[in-house]
């Protein structure tokens, strides 16, 4: 019969092996995911910058139309 100490040692060994396998798989799987996420974040940043530029341009146009007296020509968004 296996005693309690041997059983705990065996369990600890199995847990260590499983942890190492999990982390190796995580590393291998993340190698393909990370470039995708990086590209997605870069695209999102570019979209936010483009939205900011478009917003500033729209504000400038509204300001110019308001100064020229054509307030009714611009609809509020």
Jmol script that loads the backbone (N, CA, C; Angstrom):
load data "model"
ATOM      1  N   UNK A   1       0.841  -1.184   0.000  1.00  0.00           N
ATOM      2  CA  UNK A   1       0.000   0.000   0.000  1.00  0.00           C
ATOM      3  C   UNK A   1       0.888   1.251   0.000  1.00  0.00           C
ATOM      4  N   UNK A   2       0.511   2.224  -0.806  1.00  0.00           N
ATOM      5  CA  UNK A   2       1.266   3.473  -0.890  1.00  0.00           C
ATOM      6  C   UNK A   2       0.942   4.307   0.342  1.00  0.00           C
ATOM      7  N   UNK A   3       2.001   4.807   0.967  1.00  0.00           N
ATOM      8  CA  UNK A   3       1.744   5.625   2.142  1.00  0.00           C
ATOM      9  C   UNK A   3       1.398   7.067   1.737  1.00  0.00           C
ATOM     10  N   UNK A   4       0.954   7.838   2.684  1.00  0.00           N
ATOM     11  CA  UNK A   4       0.449   9.185   2.458  1.00  0.00           C
ATOM     12  C   UNK A   4       1.530  10.114   1.899  1.00  0.00           C
ATOM     13  N   UNK A   5       2.752  10.014   2.358  1.00  0.00           N
ATOM     14  CA  UNK A   5       3.846  10.890   1.906  1.00  0.00           C
ATOM     15  C   UNK A   5       4.167  10.625   0.437  1.00  0.00           C
ATOM     16  N   UNK A   6       4.233   9.358   0.055  1.00  0.00           N
ATOM     17  CA  UNK A   6       4.495   9.018  -1.337  1.00  0.00           C
ATOM     18  C   UNK A   6       3.374   9.516  -2.240  1.00  0.00           C
ATOM     19  N   UNK A   7       2.161   9.414  -1.773  1.00  0.00           N
ATOM     20  CA  UNK A   7       1.020   9.889  -2.546  1.00  0.00           C
ATOM     21  C   UNK A   7       1.085  11.402  -2.762  1.00  0.00           C
ATOM     22  N   UNK A   8       1.444  12.145  -1.747  1.00  0.00           N
ATOM     23  CA  UNK A   8       1.586  13.606  -1.863  1.00  0.00           C
ATOM     24  C   UNK A   8       2.718  13.972  -2.817  1.00  0.00           C
ATOM     25  N   UNK A   9       3.829  13.243  -2.745  1.00  0.00           N
ATOM     26  CA  UNK A   9       4.951  13.515  -3.637  1.00  0.00           C
ATOM     27  C   UNK A   9       4.558  13.237  -5.086  1.00  0.00           C
ATOM     28  N   UNK A  10       3.866  12.139  -5.314  1.00  0.00           N
ATOM     29  CA  UNK A  10       3.421  11.806  -6.665  1.00  0.00           C
ATOM     30  C   UNK A  10       2.460  12.876  -7.199  1.00  0.00           C
ATOM     31  N   UNK A  11       1.536  13.301  -6.344  1.00  0.00           N
ATOM     32  CA  UNK A  11       0.582  14.340  -6.729  1.00  0.00           C
ATOM     33  C   UNK A  11       1.314  15.639  -7.079  1.00  0.00           C
ATOM     34  N   UNK A  12       2.290  16.035  -6.286  1.00  0.00           N
ATOM     35  CA  UNK A  12       3.057  17.254  -6.546  1.00  0.00           C
ATOM     36  C   UNK A  12       3.803  17.149  -7.872  1.00  0.00           C
ATOM     37  N   UNK A  13       4.349  15.987  -8.174  1.00  0.00           N
ATOM     38  CA  UNK A  13       5.061  15.771  -9.429  1.00  0.00           C
ATOM     39  C   UNK A  13       4.116  15.919 -10.620  1.00  0.00           C
ATOM     40  N   UNK A  14       2.941  15.318 -10.525  1.00  0.00           N
ATOM     41  CA  UNK A  14       1.950  15.403 -11.600  1.00  0.00           C
ATOM     42  C   UNK A  14       1.500  16.857 -11.802  1.00  0.00           C
ATOM     43  N   UNK A  15       1.273  17.562 -10.705  1.00  0.00           N
ATOM     44  CA  UNK A  15       0.844  18.971 -10.797  1.00  0.00           C
ATOM     45  C   UNK A  15       1.921  19.804 -11.482  1.00  0.00           C
ATOM     46  N   UNK A  16       3.185  19.590 -11.142  1.00  0.00           N
ATOM     47  CA  UNK A  16       4.282  20.327 -11.791  1.00  0.00           C
ATOM     48  C   UNK A  16       4.333  20.045 -13.287  1.00  0.00           C
ATOM     49  N   UNK A  17       4.162  18.783 -13.665  1.00  0.00           N
ATOM     50  CA  UNK A  17       4.178  18.418 -15.082  1.00  0.00           C
ATOM     51  C   UNK A  17       3.011  19.072 -15.830  1.00  0.00           C
ATOM     52  N   UNK A  18       1.847  19.067 -15.217  1.00  0.00           N
ATOM     53  CA  UNK A  18       0.685  19.674 -15.866  1.00  0.00           C
ATOM     54  C   UNK A  18       0.864  21.181 -16.030  1.00  0.00           C
ATOM     55  N   UNK A  19       1.398  21.835 -15.001  1.00  0.00           N
ATOM     56  CA  UNK A  19       1.641  23.277 -15.094  1.00  0.00           C
ATOM     57  C   UNK A  19       2.596  23.597 -16.230  1.00  0.00           C
ATOM     58  N   UNK A  20       3.665  22.829 -16.315  1.00  0.00           N
ATOM     59  CA  UNK A  20       4.633  23.116 -17.381  1.00  0.00           C
ATOM     60  C   UNK A  20       4.014  22.891 -18.758  1.00  0.00           C
ATOM     61  N   UNK A  21       3.207  21.862 -18.905  1.00  0.00           N
ATOM     62  CA  UNK A  21       2.544  21.615 -20.188  1.00  0.00           C
ATOM     63  C   UNK A  21       1.573  22.741 -20.530  1.00  0.00           C
ATOM     64  N   UNK A  22       0.839  23.224 -19.528  1.00  0.00           N
ATOM     65  CA  UNK A  22      -0.117  24.308 -19.766  1.00  0.00           C
ATOM     66  C   UNK A  22       0.605  25.562 -20.225  1.00  0.00           C
ATOM     67  N   UNK A  23       1.706  25.919 -19.553  1.00  0.00           N
ATOM     68  CA  UNK A  23       2.420  27.137 -19.915  1.00  0.00           C
ATOM     69  C   UNK A  23       3.111  27.018 -21.270  1.00  0.00           C
ATOM     70  N   UNK A  24       3.585  25.836 -21.599  1.00  0.00           N
ATOM     71  CA  UNK A  24       4.183  25.632 -22.923  1.00  0.00           C
ATOM     72  C   UNK A  24       3.117  25.801 -23.997  1.00  0.00           C
ATOM     73  N   UNK A  25       1.942  25.233 -23.775  1.00  0.00           N
ATOM     74  CA  UNK A  25       0.848  25.379 -24.742  1.00  0.00           C
ATOM     75  C   UNK A  25       0.397  26.830 -24.841  1.00  0.00           C
ATOM     76  N   UNK A  26       0.315  27.514 -23.718  1.00  0.00           N
ATOM     77  CA  UNK A  26      -0.060  28.933 -23.735  1.00  0.00           C
ATOM     78  C   UNK A  26       0.921  29.734 -24.575  1.00  0.00           C
ATOM     79  N   UNK A  27       2.209  29.464 -24.375  1.00  0.00           N
ATOM     80  CA  UNK A  27       3.230  30.195 -25.128  1.00  0.00           C
ATOM     81  C   UNK A  27       3.110  29.911 -26.619  1.00  0.00           C
ATOM     82  N   UNK A  28       2.921  28.651 -26.978  1.00  0.00           N
ATOM     83  CA  UNK A  28       2.798  28.296 -28.396  1.00  0.00           C
ATOM     84  C   UNK A  28       1.547  28.901 -29.015  1.00  0.00           C
ATOM     85  N   UNK A  29       0.431  28.878 -28.283  1.00  0.00           N
ATOM     86  CA  UNK A  29      -0.814  29.428 -28.807  1.00  0.00           C
ATOM     87  C   UNK A  29      -0.760  30.943 -28.921  1.00  0.00           C
ATOM     88  N   UNK A  30      -0.127  31.597 -27.974  1.00  0.00           N
ATOM     89  CA  UNK A  30      -0.083  33.056 -27.993  1.00  0.00           C
ATOM     90  C   UNK A  30       0.828  33.578 -29.099  1.00  0.00           C
ATOM     91  N   UNK A  31       1.720  32.750 -29.606  1.00  0.00           N
ATOM     92  CA  UNK A  31       2.615  33.198 -30.670  1.00  0.00           C
ATOM     93  C   UNK A  31       1.833  33.608 -31.910  1.00  0.00           C
ATOM     94  N   UNK A  32       0.727  32.947 -32.196  1.00  0.00           N
ATOM     95  CA  UNK A  32      -0.090  33.300 -33.353  1.00  0.00           C
ATOM     96  C   UNK A  32      -1.106  34.378 -33.055  1.00  0.00           C
ATOM     97  N   UNK A  33      -1.495  34.517 -31.796  1.00  0.00           N
ATOM     98  CA  UNK A  33      -2.533  35.469 -31.419  1.00  0.00           C
ATOM     99  C   UNK A  33      -1.968  36.870 -31.249  1.00  0.00           C
ATOM    100  N   UNK A  34      -0.776  36.989 -30.709  1.00  0.00           N
ATOM    101  CA  UNK A  34      -0.224  38.306 -30.389  1.00  0.00           C
ATOM    102  C   UNK A  34      -0.095  39.231 -31.597  1.00  0.00           C
ATOM    103  N   UNK A  35       0.409  38.771 -32.747  1.00  0.00           N
ATOM    104  CA  UNK A  35       0.467  39.681 -33.898  1.00  0.00           C
ATOM    105  C   UNK A  35      -0.916  40.143 -34.348  1.00  0.00           C
ATOM    106  N   UNK A  36      -1.904  39.263 -34.236  1.00  0.00           N
ATOM    107  CA  UNK A  36      -3.266  39.637 -34.613  1.00  0.00           C
ATOM    108  C   UNK A  36      -3.782  40.748 -33.697  1.00  0.00           C
ATOM    109  N   UNK A  37      -3.586  40.579 -32.383  1.00  0.00           N
ATOM    110  CA  UNK A  37      -4.053  41.575 -31.416  1.00  0.00           C
ATOM    111  C   UNK A  37      -3.310  42.888 -31.618  1.00  0.00           C
ATOM    112  N   UNK A  38      -2.021  42.804 -31.876  1.00  0.00           N
ATOM    113  CA  UNK A  38      -1.234  44.021 -32.099  1.00  0.00           C
ATOM    114  C   UNK A  38      -1.764  44.766 -33.328  1.00  0.00           C
ATOM    115  N   UNK A  39      -2.046  44.053 -34.397  1.00  0.00           N
ATOM    116  CA  UNK A  39      -2.588  44.688 -35.594  1.00  0.00           C
ATOM    117  C   UNK A  39      -3.945  45.303 -35.336  1.00  0.00           C
ATOM    118  N   UNK A  40      -4.769  44.592 -34.568  1.00  0.00           N
ATOM    119  CA  UNK A  40      -6.098  45.110 -34.241  1.00  0.00           C
ATOM    120  C   UNK A  40      -5.994  46.398 -33.449  1.00  0.00           C
ATOM    121  N   UNK A  41      -5.108  46.432 -32.447  1.00  0.00           N
ATOM    122  CA  UNK A  41      -4.946  47.630 -31.630  1.00  0.00           C
ATOM    123  C   UNK A  41      -4.391  48.793 -32.448  1.00  0.00           C
ATOM    124  N   UNK A  42      -3.487  48.521 -33.362  1.00  0.00           N
ATOM    125  CA  UNK A  42      -2.946  49.587 -34.212  1.00  0.00           C
ATOM    126  C   UNK A  42      -4.040  50.151 -35.113  1.00  0.00           C
ATOM    127  N   UNK A  43      -4.862  49.276 -35.680  1.00  0.00           N
ATOM    128  CA  UNK A  43      -5.973  49.733 -36.521  1.00  0.00           C
ATOM    129  C   UNK A  43      -6.959  50.569 -35.717  1.00  0.00           C
ATOM    130  N   UNK A  44      -7.226  50.130 -34.488  1.00  0.00           N
ATOM    131  CA  UNK A  44      -8.157  50.866 -33.645  1.00  0.00           C
ATOM    132  C   UNK A  44      -7.606  52.254 -33.321  1.00  0.00           C
ATOM    133  N   UNK A  45      -6.303  52.347 -33.059  1.00  0.00           N
ATOM    134  CA  UNK A  45      -5.676  53.637 -32.774  1.00  0.00           C
ATOM    135  C   UNK A  45      -5.762  54.555 -33.987  1.00  0.00           C
ATOM    136  N   UNK A  46      -5.509  54.007 -35.163  1.00  0.00           N
ATOM    137  CA  UNK A  46      -5.607  54.821 -36.377  1.00  0.00           C
ATOM    138  C   UNK A  46      -7.026  55.321 -36.586  1.00  0.00           C
ATOM    139  N   UNK A  47      -8.016  54.469 -36.315  1.00  0.00           N
ATOM    140  CA  UNK A  47      -9.413  54.885 -36.458  1.00  0.00           C
ATOM    141  C   UNK A  47      -9.755  55.999 -35.478  1.00  0.00           C
ATOM    142  N   UNK A  48      -9.261  55.885 -34.254  1.00  0.00           N
ATOM    143  CA  UNK A  48      -9.533  56.935 -33.264  1.00  0.00           C
ATOM    144  C   UNK A  48      -8.892  58.255 -33.685  1.00  0.00           C
ATOM    145  N   UNK A  49      -7.685  58.192 -34.230  1.00  0.00           N
ATOM    146  CA  UNK A  49      -7.020  59.411 -34.691  1.00  0.00           C
ATOM    147  C   UNK A  49      -7.786  60.025 -35.858  1.00  0.00           C
ATOM    148  N   UNK A  50      -8.249  59.189 -36.769  1.00  0.00           N
ATOM    149  CA  UNK A  50      -9.017  59.689 -37.914  1.00  0.00           C
ATOM    150  C   UNK A  50     -10.330  60.317 -37.441  1.00  0.00           C
ATOM    151  N   UNK A  51     -10.971  59.707 -36.437  1.00  0.00           N
ATOM    152  CA  UNK A  51     -12.203  60.274 -35.893  1.00  0.00           C
ATOM    153  C   UNK A  51     -11.939  61.637 -35.264  1.00  0.00           C
ATOM    154  N   UNK A  52     -10.810  61.770 -34.584  1.00  0.00           N
ATOM    155  CA  UNK A  52     -10.456  63.056 -33.975  1.00  0.00           C
ATOM    156  C   UNK A  52     -10.247  64.132 -35.022  1.00  0.00           C
ATOM    157  N   UNK A  53      -9.569  63.789 -36.106  1.00  0.00           N
ATOM    158  CA  UNK A  53      -9.335  64.750 -37.192  1.00  0.00           C
ATOM    159  C   UNK A  53     -10.665  65.150 -37.822  1.00  0.00           C
ATOM    160  N   UNK A  54     -11.506  64.176 -38.071  1.00  0.00           N
ATOM    161  CA  UNK A  54     -12.803  64.464 -38.689  1.00  0.00           C
ATOM    162  C   UNK A  54     -13.647  65.348 -37.773  1.00  0.00           C
ATOM    163  N   UNK A  55     -13.590  65.101 -36.479  1.00  0.00           N
ATOM    164  CA  UNK A  55     -14.349  65.900 -35.522  1.00  0.00           C
ATOM    165  C   UNK A  55     -13.846  67.350 -35.504  1.00  0.00           C
ATOM    166  N   UNK A  56     -12.537  67.523 -35.535  1.00  0.00           N
ATOM    167  CA  UNK A  56     -11.973  68.889 -35.562  1.00  0.00           C
ATOM    168  C   UNK A  56     -12.352  69.609 -36.848  1.00  0.00           C
ATOM    169  N   UNK A  57     -12.334  68.890 -37.959  1.00  0.00           N
ATOM    170  CA  UNK A  57     -12.712  69.511 -39.232  1.00  0.00           C
ATOM    171  C   UNK A  57     -14.182  69.920 -39.218  1.00  0.00           C
ATOM    172  N   UNK A  58     -15.038  69.071 -38.680  1.00  0.00           N
ATOM    173  CA  UNK A  58     -16.465  69.394 -38.612  1.00  0.00           C
ATOM    174  C   UNK A  58     -16.692  70.604 -37.708  1.00  0.00           C
ATOM    175  N   UNK A  59     -15.976  70.661 -36.603  1.00  0.00           N
ATOM    176  CA  UNK A  59     -16.083  71.813 -35.704  1.00  0.00           C
ATOM    177  C   UNK A  59     -15.634  73.098 -36.380  1.00  0.00           C
ATOM    178  N   UNK A  60     -14.583  73.008 -37.158  1.00  0.00           N
ATOM    179  CA  UNK A  60     -14.077  74.180 -37.869  1.00  0.00           C
ATOM    180  C   UNK A  60     -15.112  74.673 -38.882  1.00  0.00           C
ATOM    181  N   UNK A  61     -15.719  73.758 -39.602  1.00  0.00           N
ATOM    182  CA  UNK A  61     -16.729  74.125 -40.598  1.00  0.00           C
ATOM    183  C   UNK A  61     -17.928  74.767 -39.909  1.00  0.00           C
ATOM    184  N   UNK A  62     -18.375  74.176 -38.796  1.00  0.00           N
ATOM    185  CA  UNK A  62     -19.499  74.763 -38.063  1.00  0.00           C
ATOM    186  C   UNK A  62     -19.172  76.167 -37.576  1.00  0.00           C
ATOM    187  N   UNK A  63     -17.957  76.326 -37.057  1.00  0.00           N
ATOM    188  CA  UNK A  63     -17.540  77.641 -36.563  1.00  0.00           C
ATOM    189  C   UNK A  63     -17.550  78.664 -37.696  1.00  0.00           C
ATOM    190  N   UNK A  64     -17.024  78.306 -38.842  1.00  0.00           N
ATOM    191  CA  UNK A  64     -16.981  79.222 -39.988  1.00  0.00           C
ATOM    192  C   UNK A  64     -18.390  79.576 -40.462  1.00  0.00           C
ATOM    193  N   UNK A  65     -19.282  78.575 -40.506  1.00  0.00           N
ATOM    194  CA  UNK A  65     -20.654  78.837 -40.944  1.00  0.00           C
ATOM    195  C   UNK A  65     -21.393  79.716 -39.935  1.00  0.00           C
ATOM    196  N   UNK A  66     -21.140  79.507 -38.658  1.00  0.00           N
ATOM    197  CA  UNK A  66     -21.783  80.339 -37.642  1.00  0.00           C
ATOM    198  C   UNK A  66     -21.299  81.783 -37.731  1.00  0.00           C
ATOM    199  N   UNK A  67     -20.015  81.973 -37.975  1.00  0.00           N
ATOM    200  CA  UNK A  67     -19.448  83.329 -38.085  1.00  0.00           C
ATOM    201  C   UNK A  67     -19.978  84.039 -39.325  1.00  0.00           C
ATOM    202  N   UNK A  68     -20.254  83.284 -40.382  1.00  0.00           N
ATOM    203  CA  UNK A  68     -20.706  83.903 -41.623  1.00  0.00           C
ATOM    204  C   UNK A  68     -22.218  84.174 -41.623  1.00  0.00           C
ATOM    205  N   UNK A  69     -22.908  83.731 -40.570  1.00  0.00           N
ATOM    206  CA  UNK A  69     -24.341  83.984 -40.473  1.00  0.00           C
ATOM    207  C   UNK A  69     -25.200  82.903 -41.063  1.00  0.00           C
ATOM    208  N   UNK A  70     -24.643  81.786 -41.427  1.00  0.00           N
ATOM    209  CA  UNK A  70     -25.416  80.680 -42.014  1.00  0.00           C
ATOM    210  C   UNK A  70     -25.710  79.604 -40.949  1.00  0.00           C
ATOM    211  N   UNK A  71     -26.189  80.042 -39.789  1.00  0.00           N
ATOM    212  CA  UNK A  71     -26.417  79.106 -38.689  1.00  0.00           C
ATOM    213  C   UNK A  71     -27.461  78.049 -39.032  1.00  0.00           C
ATOM    214  N   UNK A  72     -28.471  78.419 -39.779  1.00  0.00           N
ATOM    215  CA  UNK A  72     -29.544  77.473 -40.113  1.00  0.00           C
ATOM    216  C   UNK A  72     -29.122  76.456 -41.156  1.00  0.00           C
ATOM    217  N   UNK A  73     -27.992  76.689 -41.821  1.00  0.00           N
ATOM    218  CA  UNK A  73     -27.530  75.766 -42.864  1.00  0.00           C
ATOM    219  C   UNK A  73     -26.909  74.513 -42.251  1.00  0.00           C
ATOM    220  N   UNK A  74     -26.517  74.598 -40.990  1.00  0.00           N
ATOM    221  CA  UNK A  74     -25.849  73.477 -40.324  1.00  0.00           C
ATOM    222  C   UNK A  74     -26.824  72.812 -39.361  1.00  0.00           C
ATOM    223  N   UNK A  75     -27.009  71.514 -39.519  1.00  0.00           N
ATOM    224  CA  UNK A  75     -27.847  70.768 -38.577  1.00  0.00           C
ATOM    225  C   UNK A  75     -26.952  70.199 -37.491  1.00  0.00           C
ATOM    226  N   UNK A  76     -27.419  70.251 -36.281  1.00  0.00           N
ATOM    227  CA  UNK A  76     -26.667  69.691 -35.161  1.00  0.00           C
ATOM    228  C   UNK A  76     -26.721  68.188 -35.206  1.00  0.00           C
ATOM    229  N   UNK A  77     -25.640  67.580 -34.843  1.00  0.00           N
ATOM    230  CA  UNK A  77     -25.565  66.111 -34.834  1.00  0.00           C
ATOM    231  C   UNK A  77     -25.823  65.619 -33.445  1.00  0.00           C
TER     232      UNK A  77
END
end "model"
wireframe off; spacefill off
backbone 0.3
color backbone group
